[in-house]
Amino acid sequence: MNAPSKLTVRVEGGEVPVHLPGSEEARDFPGLVVIPSIFGPASDLLRGLASLSDAALVVVMDPFWRAEAGAIPYADRDAAFGRLRGFDLEACFADTLCVIEWIRERCNGRVAGLGICFGGPVVLHAAADGALDGVVTWHGSRMENFLGRADQITCPLRLHFGEADPVSPPEAIAKIKLAFAAHPNASFVVHPGLVHGYSHEGESYDEVAARSDLEATREFLASL
């Protein structure tokens, strides 16, 4: 696999780094903006997402560039959580909208969002703004706290969770399901027994579930 391209997108206050594990333009495919976990654009994430490059223009945004850009090893949780202190979430939301429009100019005009852990609420917010044509999440973090605009999210949703995730426990998943109960195109996958971060190649990794979510995302992109 070729090394991912690293570009920047102009936003208010600077330039946000974006990583493209595939091509830099895909006029025949939708776009996919990926908001990663607190560990950032990790190498295993970029490697896995490269397999979607024949189905979408895949762009992994670095939401932490204003504090400390780049990936942090999964074992260094203190460093990953450290850059959340004082994190400007509103600026991250605005950056995401800019990146989405940057992608839209380079694909077929339709852009989906993939939110992983930390990224779950970010893509929900973008969808509520009407900026996304679809949303996928992999073990999204604390999305139950970002449901105030759930009725404004009309694009298709595919939300994936781990059954034993302490960050998104069963009661949180229940709240999310209830918030989208009237949504005409929302589906949920809850992987039995899995905990938070099962898509990361760290101590919680589950290869079967990770591959399943990846293929479900591919199928979702094909439906856009």
N, C-alpha and C positions, 0 to 999 in steps of 0.2 A: 504494500500500500504506500502511495506517495504521502509525504508529509502534508498535513493540513495547511491550507493557506491562512495567513493571518493578515487581516485588513483592519481598517478603522472606519467608523461612521461618525460624521460630525454631529454633535449634539450640543445643547446649551452647556457651556462651561468646558468644552474640550472635545475629545474624540474617544468613543467607546470601542475597545477591541472586539473584533468578531473573528471566529475561527470557522473555516469552511472545510470540512473533511472530504468534500467532493469538489464539484465544479464551482466556478465563480459566477456562473450564469446558467439558467435552465428554462428557456422560454416555453418549453412544452410541458413543464411540470409545475405543480404548486410549490410554494415556498414553505419552509418549516423553520420558525424561530424557536430556538431551544434556550430556555433559562435553566441553568444547572443548579445543583445543590450548593451549599455553603462552601464546598471544596472547589468550586469553580470548574473551568473547562479541563477536566482530568483526561489523561491520555487514553484510558480505557473507554471513557465516554465517547471521545472523538473517534476511536477505532470502531466502536460498535455502530455509531451513527453513520459511518462511511458506507455501511451496507445499504443505507436508504438513499444514497446519492443517485441511484437509477430510478427513484420514484419522486424525488423532491430536490429543490435547492435547499440544502441543509445549512443553517447558519447558527452557530453556538455563540451566544452573546456572553460577555464577561460582565456581570452586573456589579462586580466589586471594584471596578477600575478606579473609582474615585478614592477608595481607601487603600487597597493593595491588589493590584491586578495579578492575574495568573492562577494556576492551580496550586492547591495545598494538599499534601499527602493525606490519605484517609486516616492514617494513624495519628496525625497531628490535629486532633479535635480542638484543642485550646486555641491554636492559631486560627483555625477556621471560624470558630465562634467569636474570637477576638475582633475580627474585622466587621462583625455585626454591631459592635458598640458604636453608637452614634450614627448608624447607617441611615442614609436619607432614602427612605422607601419611595417617597413621592418623586424624587429625582430619577430613581430606577424605573418607575412607571413611565415617566416622560421619555427616558432613554429608549425604553422598549418600543414605544410608539414610533420613534424615529427609525429604529432598526427595522421594524415591520415595513414601513414605507420604503426604506432602502431595498429591502428584499422584494417588495411588490414590483418594483421597476425592473427586476432581473429575472422574474419567473412569469408564469402565465396570468398573474394578477390576483391569484387566490393564495392566502397565507394562513397556515395553521400554526398554533403554538403548542409546544411541548414543555410542560413545567415539571421539573424533577425536584422533589423535596422542597427547598426554599422557593423554587420557581413556580410551584403550584398556584399560590395566590397571585403571583405576577401575571400569569396568563389568564386567570379568571378576571382580573381587573381590566386587562386589554380587551377581553371579549365583551365585558360590560360596556366598554367604550365603543363597541362596534368595529374594532380594528382587526378582528380575526374571523376567519371563515370556519374555524374548527378548533377544538381544544382537546389535548390529551395530557393526562398527568400520570406520572409514576411516583407512587408513595409521596404525594404532595403533603407538605407540612402545614398543619393548623389552618387548613382551608375553611374550616367551620367558622373562623373569625372574620371571614371575608365574603359573607353571603348577603350582605345588606343590599346588594344590587343584583342578586341572583335572577330576579324577574326581568332584568335587562339583557340577560345572556340568551340569545336566540340561536346561536350557531350550534352545530352538533358537538356533543361532549362524550369523551371516553375516559373515564376516571379509574385508575388502577391503584389498589391498596394491598397492604399486607394485613392479614387478619390479626396478628399479634403485635402490631406496630404501636409502641407506647406514645409516639408523637401524634399519630392519627388513630386513636383507639376506636373500638366498635361504636361507642356512643357518638364520637365525632363523625364517623362514617354515616351513622344513622341520620344525623343532622343534615349532612350534605345531601344524602338521598332524599330527605324530606323537602329540602329547599328546591330540588329539581324534579319533584314528583310530577309536576304538570308539564315539564319540558317534553316536547314531542320526540326529541332525538338525543336522549341522554342514556348512557349505559355504564354499568359499573362492573369491575372485576375485583374480587377480594380473594387473594391467594391464601389458602389455608395454612396457618401456622407461621407465616413469614413475618419478619420484623422490619423495622425501618431500614432503608438503604439497600434493599435486596438486589437492586440493579447495579450497585457499585462492587467492583472487584476487591472488596475488603472482607472483614470478618462476618458480615451479614449477607454476603453474596449468595444468590441462588441462581445458578446458570439457567435452569429450566424456565423459571419465571421471567428472568431477564430477557431470554430469547422470545418467550411468549409475548411479552409487552412490546418488544421490538417488531415482531411480525404483525401484531395487532395495530401498531402505529402505521406500518406499511399499508395494510388493508384500508385503514382509515384515510390515509392520503389518497389512495386510489379512488375513494368514494367522493372526494371533493369535486 
